[in-house]
């Protein structure tokens, strides 16, 4: 599958469709099984609070993966992402209240690069706080 977005149709400032991703404790347990990361801060409230966290927190790599979905959904091809990096600024706190948490992600084309590539800057928020910093992806367009 190739990128469905054409380089010549994209301008700096182009906003990607925003998306929200719900996270529950069950989501975290499934992710732990898939990733092999069974750190109790991601599923055991007692342990998480004993080590100074406000509650169970989502895996950083899970948060990062949810955020890049805005880019892969926009471009139509996960293989079009040629670089991706973030800084983890705050954890996504996942309460055991049936609601869990929500990761809200927006993205914008920040720079047009050579070779039909663009850099997309992402903003990921949860509970009104930025949870990823310096979240940037380089994407190869058609």
Secondary structure, DSSP 8 states (H G I E B T S, - for coil): ---SS-GGG--TT-EEEEEEEEE-HHHHHHHHHHH----GGGT-HHHHHHTT-SS-B--HHHHHHHHHHHHHHHHS-GGGEEEEEEEE-S--B--SSSS-EEEEEEEEEEEEETTTEEEEEEEEEETTEEEEEEEEEEEE--
